[in-house]
């Protein structure tokens, strides 16, 4: 897999409640595509974007991120490998 740098801009820290919601959403995404912990980081990234109302996720791994993003609202994937 090619190396990529990904930066995420947040709007501050999350509370324990919102962290729990983020974890649940990431788990839902993983379960929906039949994936396990090997895609946990990707799932948390997409879940965070989804819960914030959408985002563009820039990645060198558009296949895996795209599978997860297809289940999220307003989350798009930008392929950095092109």
JONOR-V757855 format. One record per pair of residues at least 24 apart in sequence whose C-alpha atoms are under 6 Angstrom apart, sorted by the first residue. I is the first residue (numbers start at 0). J is the second residue. D is the distance in Angstrom with one decimal. If there is no record, write none. Layout:
{{I/J/D} {I/J/D}}
This chain:
{{3/59/5.9}}
